[in-house]
Amino acid sequence: MELILEQMPIVIHSLNVGFLQTLKLFFITLIGAFPLGLVIAFGSMSPPLKYLTRTFVWVIRGTPLMIQLLIFYYFPGLVLGNPIWGGGESGRLAAASVSFIINYACYFSEIYRGGIQGIPVGQQEAGLVLGMTRGQIFRHVTLLQMIKAIVPPMSNEIITLVKDTSLSRIIALQEIIWAGQAFLKSSQGISGAIWPLFFTAIYYLIFTGLLTILLGKLEKKLSYFH
């Protein structure tokens, strides 16, 4: 117990640094995947682009995110001879961010598409009769109802994203699981210590707990749409 207390400051510092990387990847993914997912959703409902877009979504959703991370990170350098990501932690973060954004945008696109197509067609027809453009119909009629419909499945994907960030360690991004696992490999002068991994679980539990509360409040605020 005394040894654990002595090691605690080193462990907490290392986990905090790793958790900061996890937060960066999480928020960068959401910022990029939310709008890109909507663009993909529109593409999957547009006759000229429908088959191409849905094939792309099928490929991304049908292959493991870990494989996509490896391909995005190593393919430019090993196959094309152009290491576009550069070196160091910033390069790994950039590669992981692009991989996560594309992956989650495809999942979000299906949720968006389901929400949009779930709105009765009659409401859109009524808007056209009233002289509204399709853009106005989407903003004033479809959007708010769609948000209400997609909040529960989107919340699940967001919670999953928190845990999926741990996959980025496959390309040596020093996120929180990487930091905790490092103590098993004699990093930081601590050899074979497994207890820091339990601390990483606490970080995830607290973060997902806060997100669950916030998303639950958002769902309640939108409950006036039926």
mmCIF file of the C-alpha atoms, coordinates in Angstrom:
data_MODEL
# 
_entry.id   MODEL 
# 
loop_
_atom_site.group_PDB 
_atom_site.id 
_atom_site.type_symbol 
_atom_site.label_atom_id 
_atom_site.label_alt_id 
_atom_site.label_comp_id 
_atom_site.label_asym_id 
_atom_site.label_entity_id 
_atom_site.label_seq_id 
_atom_site.pdbx_PDB_ins_code 
_atom_site.Cartn_x 
_atom_site.Cartn_y 
_atom_site.Cartn_z 
_atom_site.occupancy 
_atom_site.B_iso_or_equiv 
_atom_site.pdbx_formal_charge 
_atom_site.auth_seq_id 
_atom_site.auth_comp_id 
_atom_site.auth_asym_id 
_atom_site.auth_atom_id 
_atom_site.pdbx_PDB_model_num 
ATOM 1   C CA . MET A 1 1   ? 0.000   0.000  0.000   1.00 0.00 ? 1   MET A CA 1 
ATOM 2   C CA . GLU A 1 2   ? 2.848   2.374  0.847   1.00 0.00 ? 2   GLU A CA 1 
ATOM 3   C CA . LEU A 1 3   ? 4.433   1.685  -2.542  1.00 0.00 ? 3   LEU A CA 1 
ATOM 4   C CA . ILE A 1 4   ? 1.161   2.476  -4.307  1.00 0.00 ? 4   ILE A CA 1 
ATOM 5   C CA . LEU A 1 5   ? 0.883   5.788  -2.467  1.00 0.00 ? 5   LEU A CA 1 
ATOM 6   C CA . GLU A 1 6   ? 4.436   6.660  -3.507  1.00 0.00 ? 6   GLU A CA 1 
ATOM 7   C CA . GLN A 1 7   ? 3.687   5.828  -7.134  1.00 0.00 ? 7   GLN A CA 1 
ATOM 8   C CA . MET A 1 8   ? 0.313   7.628  -7.157  1.00 0.00 ? 8   MET A CA 1 
ATOM 9   C CA . PRO A 1 9   ? 1.545   11.105 -8.299  1.00 0.00 ? 9   PRO A CA 1 
ATOM 10  C CA . ILE A 1 10  ? 3.399   9.580  -11.269 1.00 0.00 ? 10  ILE A CA 1 
ATOM 11  C CA . VAL A 1 11  ? 0.378   7.484  -12.238 1.00 0.00 ? 11  VAL A CA 1 
ATOM 12  C CA . ILE A 1 12  ? -2.130  10.332 -11.951 1.00 0.00 ? 12  ILE A CA 1 
ATOM 13  C CA . HIS A 1 13  ? 0.071   12.674 -13.989 1.00 0.00 ? 13  HIS A CA 1 
ATOM 14  C CA . SER A 1 14  ? 0.542   10.100 -16.740 1.00 0.00 ? 14  SER A CA 1 
ATOM 15  C CA . LEU A 1 15  ? -3.180  9.242  -16.840 1.00 0.00 ? 15  LEU A CA 1 
ATOM 16  C CA . ASN A 1 16  ? -4.125  12.925 -16.944 1.00 0.00 ? 16  ASN A CA 1 
ATOM 17  C CA . VAL A 1 17  ? -1.860  13.438 -19.970 1.00 0.00 ? 17  VAL A CA 1 
ATOM 18  C CA . GLY A 1 18  ? -3.385  10.387 -21.651 1.00 0.00 ? 18  GLY A CA 1 
ATOM 19  C CA . PHE A 1 19  ? -6.915  11.489 -20.811 1.00 0.00 ? 19  PHE A CA 1 
ATOM 20  C CA . LEU A 1 20  ? -6.235  14.885 -22.368 1.00 0.00 ? 20  LEU A CA 1 
ATOM 21  C CA . GLN A 1 21  ? -5.380  13.118 -25.646 1.00 0.00 ? 21  GLN A CA 1 
ATOM 22  C CA . THR A 1 22  ? -8.566  11.081 -25.309 1.00 0.00 ? 22  THR A CA 1 
ATOM 23  C CA . LEU A 1 23  ? -10.601 14.276 -24.886 1.00 0.00 ? 23  LEU A CA 1 
ATOM 24  C CA . LYS A 1 24  ? -8.918  15.879 -27.901 1.00 0.00 ? 24  LYS A CA 1 
ATOM 25  C CA . LEU A 1 25  ? -9.699  12.898 -30.115 1.00 0.00 ? 25  LEU A CA 1 
ATOM 26  C CA . PHE A 1 26  ? -13.265 12.717 -28.788 1.00 0.00 ? 26  PHE A CA 1 
ATOM 27  C CA . PHE A 1 27  ? -14.149 16.364 -29.450 1.00 0.00 ? 27  PHE A CA 1 
ATOM 28  C CA . ILE A 1 28  ? -12.300 16.560 -32.791 1.00 0.00 ? 28  ILE A CA 1 
ATOM 29  C CA . THR A 1 29  ? -14.253 13.492 -33.930 1.00 0.00 ? 29  THR A CA 1 
ATOM 30  C CA . LEU A 1 30  ? -17.604 14.987 -32.943 1.00 0.00 ? 30  LEU A CA 1 
ATOM 31  C CA . ILE A 1 31  ? -16.835 18.372 -34.515 1.00 0.00 ? 31  ILE A CA 1 
ATOM 32  C CA . GLY A 1 32  ? -15.919 16.701 -37.791 1.00 0.00 ? 32  GLY A CA 1 
ATOM 33  C CA . ALA A 1 33  ? -18.350 13.768 -37.847 1.00 0.00 ? 33  ALA A CA 1 
ATOM 34  C CA . PHE A 1 34  ? -21.578 15.668 -37.082 1.00 0.00 ? 34  PHE A CA 1 
ATOM 35  C CA . PRO A 1 35  ? -21.577 17.849 -40.241 1.00 0.00 ? 35  PRO A CA 1 
ATOM 36  C CA . LEU A 1 36  ? -19.871 15.237 -42.455 1.00 0.00 ? 36  LEU A CA 1 
ATOM 37  C CA . GLY A 1 37  ? -22.450 12.656 -41.417 1.00 0.00 ? 37  GLY A CA 1 
ATOM 38  C CA . LEU A 1 38  ? -25.255 14.986 -42.507 1.00 0.00 ? 38  LEU A CA 1 
ATOM 39  C CA . VAL A 1 39  ? -23.569 15.523 -45.894 1.00 0.00 ? 39  VAL A CA 1 
ATOM 40  C CA . ILE A 1 40  ? -23.220 11.757 -46.345 1.00 0.00 ? 40  ILE A CA 1 
ATOM 41  C CA . ALA A 1 41  ? -26.864 11.282 -45.336 1.00 0.00 ? 41  ALA A CA 1 
ATOM 42  C CA . PHE A 1 42  ? -28.012 13.723 -48.027 1.00 0.00 ? 42  PHE A CA 1 
ATOM 43  C CA . GLY A 1 43  ? -25.758 11.947 -50.514 1.00 0.00 ? 43  GLY A CA 1 
ATOM 44  C CA . SER A 1 44  ? -27.285 8.580  -49.639 1.00 0.00 ? 44  SER A CA 1 
ATOM 45  C CA . MET A 1 45  ? -30.750 9.994  -50.376 1.00 0.00 ? 45  MET A CA 1 
ATOM 46  C CA . SER A 1 46  ? -29.763 11.717 -53.635 1.00 0.00 ? 46  SER A CA 1 
ATOM 47  C CA . PRO A 1 47  ? -30.402 9.580  -56.764 1.00 0.00 ? 47  PRO A CA 1 
ATOM 48  C CA . PRO A 1 48  ? -27.138 10.535 -58.545 1.00 0.00 ? 48  PRO A CA 1 
ATOM 49  C CA . LEU A 1 49  ? -24.966 9.741  -55.503 1.00 0.00 ? 49  LEU A CA 1 
ATOM 50  C CA . LYS A 1 50  ? -27.064 7.182  -53.653 1.00 0.00 ? 50  LYS A CA 1 
ATOM 51  C CA . TYR A 1 51  ? -25.326 3.976  -54.724 1.00 0.00 ? 51  TYR A CA 1 
ATOM 52  C CA . LEU A 1 52  ? -21.806 5.360  -54.463 1.00 0.00 ? 52  LEU A CA 1 
ATOM 53  C CA . THR A 1 53  ? -22.455 6.873  -51.030 1.00 0.00 ? 53  THR A CA 1 
ATOM 54  C CA . ARG A 1 54  ? -24.178 3.800  -49.635 1.00 0.00 ? 54  ARG A CA 1 
ATOM 55  C CA . THR A 1 55  ? -21.368 1.564  -50.894 1.00 0.00 ? 55  THR A CA 1 
ATOM 56  C CA . PHE A 1 56  ? -18.829 3.775  -49.114 1.00 0.00 ? 56  PHE A CA 1 
ATOM 57  C CA . VAL A 1 57  ? -20.886 3.668  -45.900 1.00 0.00 ? 57  VAL A CA 1 
ATOM 58  C CA . TRP A 1 58  ? -21.205 -0.117 -46.221 1.00 0.00 ? 58  TRP A CA 1 
ATOM 59  C CA . VAL A 1 59  ? -17.425 -0.505 -46.522 1.00 0.00 ? 59  VAL A CA 1 
ATOM 60  C CA . ILE A 1 60  ? -16.667 1.737  -43.549 1.00 0.00 ? 60  ILE A CA 1 
ATOM 61  C CA . ARG A 1 61  ? -19.338 0.206  -41.316 1.00 0.00 ? 61  ARG A CA 1 
ATOM 62  C CA . GLY A 1 62  ? -18.430 -3.311 -42.390 1.00 0.00 ? 62  GLY A CA 1 
ATOM 63  C CA . THR A 1 63  ? -14.737 -3.137 -41.500 1.00 0.00 ? 63  THR A CA 1 
ATOM 64  C CA . PRO A 1 64  ? -13.157 -2.776 -38.030 1.00 0.00 ? 64  PRO A CA 1 
ATOM 65  C CA . LEU A 1 65  ? -12.153 0.697  -36.934 1.00 0.00 ? 65  LEU A CA 1 
ATOM 66  C CA . MET A 1 66  ? -8.785  -0.706 -35.853 1.00 0.00 ? 66  MET A CA 1 
ATOM 67  C CA . ILE A 1 67  ? -8.044  -1.816 -39.430 1.00 0.00 ? 67  ILE A CA 1 
ATOM 68  C CA . GLN A 1 68  ? -9.079  1.604  -40.731 1.00 0.00 ? 68  GLN A CA 1 
ATOM 69  C CA . LEU A 1 69  ? -6.715  3.281  -38.268 1.00 0.00 ? 69  LEU A CA 1 
ATOM 70  C CA . LEU A 1 70  ? -3.803  1.179  -39.464 1.00 0.00 ? 70  LEU A CA 1 
ATOM 71  C CA . ILE A 1 71  ? -4.620  1.799  -43.137 1.00 0.00 ? 71  ILE A CA 1 
ATOM 72  C CA . PHE A 1 72  ? -5.045  5.559  -42.746 1.00 0.00 ? 72  PHE A CA 1 
ATOM 73  C CA . TYR A 1 73  ? -1.840  5.863  -40.732 1.00 0.00 ? 73  TYR A CA 1 
ATOM 74  C CA . TYR A 1 74  ? 0.481   3.542  -42.671 1.00 0.00 ? 74  TYR A CA 1 
ATOM 75  C CA . PHE A 1 75  ? -0.898  3.496  -46.238 1.00 0.00 ? 75  PHE A CA 1 
ATOM 76  C CA . PRO A 1 76  ? 0.340   6.955  -47.366 1.00 0.00 ? 76  PRO A CA 1 
ATOM 77  C CA . GLY A 1 77  ? 3.888   6.317  -46.207 1.00 0.00 ? 77  GLY A CA 1 
ATOM 78  C CA . LEU A 1 78  ? 4.351   2.624  -46.976 1.00 0.00 ? 78  LEU A CA 1 
ATOM 79  C CA . VAL A 1 79  ? 2.408   2.389  -50.255 1.00 0.00 ? 79  VAL A CA 1 
ATOM 80  C CA . LEU A 1 80  ? 2.396   5.905  -51.697 1.00 0.00 ? 80  LEU A CA 1 
ATOM 81  C CA . GLY A 1 81  ? 5.774   6.912  -50.304 1.00 0.00 ? 81  GLY A CA 1 
ATOM 82  C CA . ASN A 1 82  ? 4.285   10.092 -48.880 1.00 0.00 ? 82  ASN A CA 1 
ATOM 83  C CA . PRO A 1 83  ? 4.116   10.164 -45.062 1.00 0.00 ? 83  PRO A CA 1 
ATOM 84  C CA . ILE A 1 84  ? 1.500   12.913 -44.959 1.00 0.00 ? 84  ILE A CA 1 
ATOM 85  C CA . TRP A 1 85  ? 0.938   12.698 -41.215 1.00 0.00 ? 85  TRP A CA 1 
ATOM 86  C CA . GLY A 1 86  ? 4.488   13.635 -40.289 1.00 0.00 ? 86  GLY A CA 1 
ATOM 87  C CA . GLY A 1 87  ? 6.043   12.306 -37.128 1.00 0.00 ? 87  GLY A CA 1 
ATOM 88  C CA . GLY A 1 88  ? 5.428   12.531 -33.429 1.00 0.00 ? 88  GLY A CA 1 
ATOM 89  C CA . GLU A 1 89  ? 2.283   12.632 -31.368 1.00 0.00 ? 89  GLU A CA 1 
ATOM 90  C CA . SER A 1 90  ? 0.658   15.367 -33.469 1.00 0.00 ? 90  SER A CA 1 
ATOM 91  C CA . GLY A 1 91  ? 0.918   13.233 -36.605 1.00 0.00 ? 91  GLY A CA 1 
ATOM 92  C CA . ARG A 1 92  ? -0.623  10.212 -34.879 1.00 0.00 ? 92  ARG A CA 1 
ATOM 93  C CA . LEU A 1 93  ? -3.422  12.397 -33.496 1.00 0.00 ? 93  LEU A CA 1 
ATOM 94  C CA . ALA A 1 94  ? -4.132  13.763 -36.991 1.00 0.00 ? 94  ALA A CA 1 
ATOM 95  C CA . ALA A 1 95  ? -4.295  10.271 -38.511 1.00 0.00 ? 95  ALA A CA 1 
ATOM 96  C CA . ALA A 1 96  ? -6.507  8.993  -35.701 1.00 0.00 ? 96  ALA A CA 1 
ATOM 97  C CA . SER A 1 97  ? -8.802  12.022 -36.003 1.00 0.00 ? 97  SER A CA 1 
ATOM 98  C CA . VAL A 1 98  ? -9.338  11.522 -39.746 1.00 0.00 ? 98  VAL A CA 1 
ATOM 99  C CA . SER A 1 99  ? -10.023 7.816  -39.222 1.00 0.00 ? 99  SER A CA 1 
ATOM 100 C CA . PHE A 1 100 ? -12.496 8.431  -36.412 1.00 0.00 ? 100 PHE A CA 1 
ATOM 101 C CA . ILE A 1 101 ? -14.264 11.277 -38.214 1.00 0.00 ? 101 ILE A CA 1 
ATOM 102 C CA . ILE A 1 102 ? -14.858 9.205  -41.362 1.00 0.00 ? 102 ILE A CA 1 
ATOM 103 C CA . ASN A 1 103 ? -15.914 6.127  -39.389 1.00 0.00 ? 103 ASN A CA 1 
ATOM 104 C CA . TYR A 1 104 ? -18.358 7.928  -37.115 1.00 0.00 ? 104 TYR A CA 1 
ATOM 105 C CA . ALA A 1 105 ? -19.662 10.161 -39.898 1.00 0.00 ? 105 ALA A CA 1 
ATOM 106 C CA . CYS A 1 106 ? -20.824 7.015  -41.694 1.00 0.00 ? 106 CYS A CA 1 
ATOM 107 C CA . TYR A 1 107 ? -22.616 5.752  -38.587 1.00 0.00 ? 107 TYR A CA 1 
ATOM 108 C CA . PHE A 1 108 ? -24.119 9.188  -37.922 1.00 0.00 ? 108 PHE A CA 1 
ATOM 109 C CA . SER A 1 109 ? -25.268 9.395  -41.565 1.00 0.00 ? 109 SER A CA 1 
ATOM 110 C CA . GLU A 1 110 ? -27.484 6.343  -41.147 1.00 0.00 ? 110 GLU A CA 1 
ATOM 111 C CA . ILE A 1 111 ? -28.987 7.815  -37.986 1.00 0.00 ? 111 ILE A CA 1 
ATOM 112 C CA . TYR A 1 112 ? -29.587 11.126 -39.776 1.00 0.00 ? 112 TYR A CA 1 
ATOM 113 C CA . ARG A 1 113 ? -31.137 9.342  -42.766 1.00 0.00 ? 113 ARG A CA 1 
ATOM 114 C CA . GLY A 1 114 ? -33.460 7.357  -40.527 1.00 0.00 ? 114 GLY A CA 1 
ATOM 115 C CA . GLY A 1 115 ? -34.509 10.528 -38.711 1.00 0.00 ? 115 GLY A CA 1 
ATOM 116 C CA . ILE A 1 116 ? -35.157 12.469 -41.925 1.00 0.00 ? 116 ILE A CA 1 
ATOM 117 C CA . GLN A 1 117 ? -37.042 9.674  -43.645 1.00 0.00 ? 117 GLN A CA 1 
ATOM 118 C CA . GLY A 1 118 ? -39.076 9.098  -40.484 1.00 0.00 ? 118 GLY A CA 1 
ATOM 119 C CA . ILE A 1 119 ? -40.782 12.493 -40.866 1.00 0.00 ? 119 ILE A CA 1 
ATOM 120 C CA . PRO A 1 120 ? -44.154 12.100 -42.636 1.00 0.00 ? 120 PRO A CA 1 
ATOM 121 C CA . VAL A 1 121 ? -43.952 13.077 -46.310 1.00 0.00 ? 121 VAL A CA 1 
ATOM 122 C CA . GLY A 1 122 ? -47.211 14.980 -45.926 1.00 0.00 ? 122 GLY A CA 1 
ATOM 123 C CA . GLN A 1 123 ? -45.477 17.643 -43.841 1.00 0.00 ? 123 GLN A CA 1 
ATOM 124 C CA . GLN A 1 124 ? -43.006 18.337 -46.629 1.00 0.00 ? 124 GLN A CA 1 
ATOM 125 C CA . GLU A 1 125 ? -45.795 18.443 -49.194 1.00 0.00 ? 125 GLU A CA 1 
ATOM 126 C CA . ALA A 1 126 ? -47.727 20.883 -47.008 1.00 0.00 ? 126 ALA A CA 1 
ATOM 127 C CA . GLY A 1 127 ? -44.652 23.102 -46.835 1.00 0.00 ? 127 GLY A CA 1 
ATOM 128 C CA . LEU A 1 128 ? -44.322 23.109 -50.625 1.00 0.00 ? 128 LEU A CA 1 
ATOM 129 C CA . VAL A 1 129 ? -47.987 24.047 -50.953 1.00 0.00 ? 129 VAL A CA 1 
ATOM 130 C CA . LEU A 1 130 ? -47.381 26.990 -48.603 1.00 0.00 ? 130 LEU A CA 1 
ATOM 131 C CA . GLY A 1 131 ? -44.595 28.190 -50.900 1.00 0.00 ? 131 GLY A CA 1 
ATOM 132 C CA . MET A 1 132 ? -41.644 27.153 -48.716 1.00 0.00 ? 132 MET A CA 1 
ATOM 133 C CA . THR A 1 133 ? -38.396 26.078 -50.344 1.00 0.00 ? 133 THR A CA 1 
ATOM 134 C CA . ARG A 1 134 ? -36.931 22.656 -49.561 1.00 0.00 ? 134 ARG A CA 1 
ATOM 135 C CA . GLY A 1 135 ? -34.244 24.333 -47.471 1.00 0.00 ? 135 GLY A CA 1 
ATOM 136 C CA . GLN A 1 136 ? -36.873 26.178 -45.417 1.00 0.00 ? 136 GLN A CA 1 
ATOM 137 C CA . ILE A 1 137 ? -38.872 22.994 -44.985 1.00 0.00 ? 137 ILE A CA 1 
ATOM 138 C CA . PHE A 1 138 ? -35.783 21.191 -43.686 1.00 0.00 ? 138 PHE A CA 1 
ATOM 139 C CA . ARG A 1 139 ? -34.841 23.986 -41.244 1.00 0.00 ? 139 ARG A CA 1 
ATOM 140 C CA . HIS A 1 140 ? -38.308 24.813 -39.926 1.00 0.00 ? 140 HIS A CA 1 
ATOM 141 C CA . VAL A 1 141 ? -40.226 21.532 -40.241 1.00 0.00 ? 141 VAL A CA 1 
ATOM 142 C CA . THR A 1 142 ? -37.898 18.555 -40.486 1.00 0.00 ? 142 THR A CA 1 
ATOM 143 C CA . LEU A 1 143 ? -34.829 19.514 -38.451 1.00 0.00 ? 143 LEU A CA 1 
ATOM 144 C CA . LEU A 1 144 ? -36.291 19.836 -34.948 1.00 0.00 ? 144 LEU A CA 1 
ATOM 145 C CA . GLN A 1 145 ? -38.365 16.679 -35.289 1.00 0.00 ? 145 GLN A CA 1 
ATOM 146 C CA . MET A 1 146 ? -35.351 14.839 -36.682 1.00 0.00 ? 146 MET A CA 1 
ATOM 147 C CA . ILE A 1 147 ? -33.200 15.926 -33.719 1.00 0.00 ? 147 ILE A CA 1 
ATOM 148 C CA . LYS A 1 148 ? -35.777 14.530 -31.292 1.00 0.00 ? 148 LYS A CA 1 
ATOM 149 C CA . ALA A 1 149 ? -35.806 11.205 -33.148 1.00 0.00 ? 149 ALA A CA 1 
ATOM 150 C CA . ILE A 1 150 ? -32.023 10.817 -33.399 1.00 0.00 ? 150 ILE A CA 1 
ATOM 151 C CA . VAL A 1 151 ? -30.971 11.845 -29.886 1.00 0.00 ? 151 VAL A CA 1 
ATOM 152 C CA . PRO A 1 152 ? -31.280 8.329  -28.320 1.00 0.00 ? 152 PRO A CA 1 
ATOM 153 C CA . PRO A 1 153 ? -29.322 6.438  -31.028 1.00 0.00 ? 153 PRO A CA 1 
ATOM 154 C CA . MET A 1 154 ? -26.854 9.318  -31.368 1.00 0.00 ? 154 MET A CA 1 
ATOM 155 C CA . SER A 1 155 ? -26.292 9.236  -27.607 1.00 0.00 ? 155 SER A CA 1 
ATOM 156 C CA . ASN A 1 156 ? -25.373 5.564  -27.823 1.00 0.00 ? 156 ASN A CA 1 
ATOM 157 C CA . GLU A 1 157 ? -22.846 6.285  -30.581 1.00 0.00 ? 157 GLU A CA 1 
ATOM 158 C CA . ILE A 1 158 ? -21.314 9.141  -28.584 1.00 0.00 ? 158 ILE A CA 1 
ATOM 159 C CA . ILE A 1 159 ? -20.892 6.906  -25.529 1.00 0.00 ? 159 ILE A CA 1 
ATOM 160 C CA . THR A 1 160 ? -19.352 4.246  -27.764 1.00 0.00 ? 160 THR A CA 1 
ATOM 161 C CA . LEU A 1 161 ? -16.969 6.851  -29.174 1.00 0.00 ? 161 LEU A CA 1 
ATOM 162 C CA . VAL A 1 162 ? -15.596 7.549  -25.696 1.00 0.00 ? 162 VAL A CA 1 
ATOM 163 C CA . LYS A 1 163 ? -14.547 3.902  -25.375 1.00 0.00 ? 163 LYS A CA 1 
ATOM 164 C CA . ASP A 1 164 ? -13.461 3.521  -29.003 1.00 0.00 ? 164 ASP A CA 1 
ATOM 165 C CA . THR A 1 165 ? -10.826 6.210  -28.543 1.00 0.00 ? 165 THR A CA 1 
ATOM 166 C CA . SER A 1 166 ? -8.791  3.513  -26.781 1.00 0.00 ? 166 SER A CA 1 
ATOM 167 C CA . LEU A 1 167 ? -8.287  1.835  -30.187 1.00 0.00 ? 167 LEU A CA 1 
ATOM 168 C CA . SER A 1 168 ? -5.997  4.690  -31.211 1.00 0.00 ? 168 SER A CA 1 
ATOM 169 C CA . ARG A 1 169 ? -3.230  3.114  -29.148 1.00 0.00 ? 169 ARG A CA 1 
ATOM 170 C CA . ILE A 1 170 ? -2.773  0.701  -32.080 1.00 0.00 ? 170 ILE A CA 1 
ATOM 171 C CA . ILE A 1 171 ? -0.862  3.496  -33.831 1.00 0.00 ? 171 ILE A CA 1 
ATOM 172 C CA . ALA A 1 172 ? 0.895   4.449  -30.564 1.00 0.00 ? 172 ALA A CA 1 
ATOM 173 C CA . LEU A 1 173 ? -1.262  7.501  -29.815 1.00 0.00 ? 173 LEU A CA 1 
ATOM 174 C CA . GLN A 1 174 ? -0.652  8.093  -26.128 1.00 0.00 ? 174 GLN A CA 1 
ATOM 175 C CA . GLU A 1 175 ? -4.265  8.163  -24.951 1.00 0.00 ? 175 GLU A CA 1 
ATOM 176 C CA . ILE A 1 176 ? -5.392  7.040  -21.495 1.00 0.00 ? 176 ILE A CA 1 
ATOM 177 C CA . ILE A 1 177 ? -5.336  3.263  -22.072 1.00 0.00 ? 177 ILE A CA 1 
ATOM 178 C CA . TRP A 1 178 ? -1.842  3.578  -23.557 1.00 0.00 ? 178 TRP A CA 1 
ATOM 179 C CA . ALA A 1 179 ? -0.794  5.515  -20.459 1.00 0.00 ? 179 ALA A CA 1 
ATOM 180 C CA . GLY A 1 180 ? -2.244  2.932  -18.082 1.00 0.00 ? 180 GLY A CA 1 
ATOM 181 C CA . GLN A 1 181 ? -0.817  0.010  -20.048 1.00 0.00 ? 181 GLN A CA 1 
ATOM 182 C CA . ALA A 1 182 ? 2.636   1.600  -20.029 1.00 0.00 ? 182 ALA A CA 1 
ATOM 183 C CA . PHE A 1 183 ? 3.025   0.759  -16.337 1.00 0.00 ? 183 PHE A CA 1 
ATOM 184 C CA . LEU A 1 184 ? 2.900   -2.933 -17.226 1.00 0.00 ? 184 LEU A CA 1 
ATOM 185 C CA . LYS A 1 185 ? 5.933   -2.432 -19.463 1.00 0.00 ? 185 LYS A CA 1 
ATOM 186 C CA . SER A 1 186 ? 8.260   -0.794 -16.941 1.00 0.00 ? 186 SER A CA 1 
ATOM 187 C CA . SER A 1 187 ? 7.431   2.729  -18.138 1.00 0.00 ? 187 SER A CA 1 
ATOM 188 C CA . GLN A 1 188 ? 7.811   5.681  -15.779 1.00 0.00 ? 188 GLN A CA 1 
ATOM 189 C CA . GLY A 1 189 ? 10.103  3.606  -13.563 1.00 0.00 ? 189 GLY A CA 1 
ATOM 190 C CA . ILE A 1 190 ? 7.238   1.391  -12.365 1.00 0.00 ? 190 ILE A CA 1 
ATOM 191 C CA . SER A 1 191 ? 7.591   -2.239 -13.394 1.00 0.00 ? 191 SER A CA 1 
ATOM 192 C CA . GLY A 1 192 ? 4.625   -4.611 -13.765 1.00 0.00 ? 192 GLY A CA 1 
ATOM 193 C CA . ALA A 1 193 ? 2.085   -2.402 -11.997 1.00 0.00 ? 193 ALA A CA 1 
ATOM 194 C CA . ILE A 1 194 ? -1.415  -3.390 -13.088 1.00 0.00 ? 194 ILE A CA 1 
ATOM 195 C CA . TRP A 1 195 ? -3.459  -1.272 -10.685 1.00 0.00 ? 195 TRP A CA 1 
ATOM 196 C CA . PRO A 1 196 ? -3.202  1.907  -12.853 1.00 0.00 ? 196 PRO A CA 1 
ATOM 197 C CA . LEU A 1 197 ? -5.428  0.138  -15.409 1.00 0.00 ? 197 LEU A CA 1 
ATOM 198 C CA . PHE A 1 198 ? -8.258  0.158  -12.873 1.00 0.00 ? 198 PHE A CA 1 
ATOM 199 C CA . PHE A 1 199 ? -7.818  3.924  -12.572 1.00 0.00 ? 199 PHE A CA 1 
ATOM 200 C CA . THR A 1 200 ? -8.311  4.247  -16.330 1.00 0.00 ? 200 THR A CA 1 
ATOM 201 C CA . ALA A 1 201 ? -11.704 2.546  -15.930 1.00 0.00 ? 201 ALA A CA 1 
ATOM 202 C CA . ILE A 1 202 ? -12.668 5.194  -13.364 1.00 0.00 ? 202 ILE A CA 1 
ATOM 203 C CA . TYR A 1 203 ? -11.783 7.969  -15.843 1.00 0.00 ? 203 TYR A CA 1 
ATOM 204 C CA . TYR A 1 204 ? -14.029 6.371  -18.463 1.00 0.00 ? 204 TYR A CA 1 
ATOM 205 C CA . LEU A 1 205 ? -16.871 5.755  -16.003 1.00 0.00 ? 205 LEU A CA 1 
ATOM 206 C CA . ILE A 1 206 ? -16.872 9.377  -14.847 1.00 0.00 ? 206 ILE A CA 1 
ATOM 207 C CA . PHE A 1 207 ? -16.707 10.747 -18.396 1.00 0.00 ? 207 PHE A CA 1 
ATOM 208 C CA . THR A 1 208 ? -19.437 8.472  -19.765 1.00 0.00 ? 208 THR A CA 1 
ATOM 209 C CA . GLY A 1 209 ? -21.545 9.151  -16.670 1.00 0.00 ? 209 GLY A CA 1 
ATOM 210 C CA . LEU A 1 210 ? -21.396 12.910 -17.236 1.00 0.00 ? 210 LEU A CA 1 
ATOM 211 C CA . LEU A 1 211 ? -22.226 12.459 -20.930 1.00 0.00 ? 211 LEU A CA 1 
ATOM 212 C CA . THR A 1 212 ? -25.170 10.210 -20.069 1.00 0.00 ? 212 THR A CA 1 
ATOM 213 C CA . ILE A 1 213 ? -26.589 12.862 -17.735 1.00 0.00 ? 213 ILE A CA 1 
ATOM 214 C CA . LEU A 1 214 ? -26.132 15.685 -20.271 1.00 0.00 ? 214 LEU A CA 1 
ATOM 215 C CA . LEU A 1 215 ? -27.624 13.702 -23.157 1.00 0.00 ? 215 LEU A CA 1 
ATOM 216 C CA . GLY A 1 216 ? -30.507 12.597 -20.942 1.00 0.00 ? 216 GLY A CA 1 
ATOM 217 C CA . LYS A 1 217 ? -31.305 16.232 -20.131 1.00 0.00 ? 217 LYS A CA 1 
ATOM 218 C CA . LEU A 1 218 ? -31.177 17.092 -23.846 1.00 0.00 ? 218 LEU A CA 1 
ATOM 219 C CA . GLU A 1 219 ? -33.651 14.304 -24.608 1.00 0.00 ? 219 GLU A CA 1 
ATOM 220 C CA . LYS A 1 220 ? -36.026 15.568 -21.920 1.00 0.00 ? 220 LYS A CA 1 
ATOM 221 C CA . LYS A 1 221 ? -35.866 19.124 -23.315 1.00 0.00 ? 221 LYS A CA 1 
ATOM 222 C CA . LEU A 1 222 ? -36.891 17.801 -26.722 1.00 0.00 ? 222 LEU A CA 1 
ATOM 223 C CA . SER A 1 223 ? -39.711 15.677 -25.303 1.00 0.00 ? 223 SER A CA 1 
ATOM 224 C CA . TYR A 1 224 ? -42.354 18.174 -26.449 1.00 0.00 ? 224 TYR A CA 1 
ATOM 225 C CA . PHE A 1 225 ? -42.078 16.703 -29.965 1.00 0.00 ? 225 PHE A CA 1 
ATOM 226 C CA . HIS A 1 226 ? -44.283 13.633 -30.311 1.00 0.00 ? 226 HIS A CA 1 
# 
